[in-house]
Amino acid sequence: MVALRPTAIFSICVSTCWKREFMSRLLISCLVFIVSITLRLAPLSAAEETATLFRELCSVCHGVGGKGDGPSAQGLEPKPADFTNCKAMAKDSDDVLFKIIKGGGQSAGRSTVMPAWRDSLSDQQIGDLIKFIRGLCKK
């Protein structure tokens, strides 16, 4: 019979414990990775898609909060619309806003600086943006 020295027993125990700890951490890391990929691949809701569209396309001029204070607004004349101004927003129907977004400001006799989004946005996306914009006006 072979007798194991105490240092050998300690070494085996440490090696086994280390492997368990490593495998446990590896499993947790893999699970976190899989969950993060799944969340990224999950489709955005319609509201999230619209908020993203607004942030990517509109906020440059109109600002993240829709106040007309985006980073490009400073050099623009006339200033971009303030979507939080309920009184001003009440003057335009959804049809007018649709026309402005689709055909650009000049299509409704407004600023020529407002670009036309007809080639980039579907009618559904424009309609969703109008609802989003209307929601920025808090009475």
Secondary structure, DSSP 8 states (H G I E B T S, - for coil): -----HHHHHHHHHHHHHHHHHHHHHHHHHHHHHHHHHHHHS---HHHHHHHHIIIIIHHHH-TTSSS--TTGGG-SS----TT-HHHHTTS-HHHHHHHHHH-GGGGTS-TTS---TTT--HHHHHHHHHHHHHT---
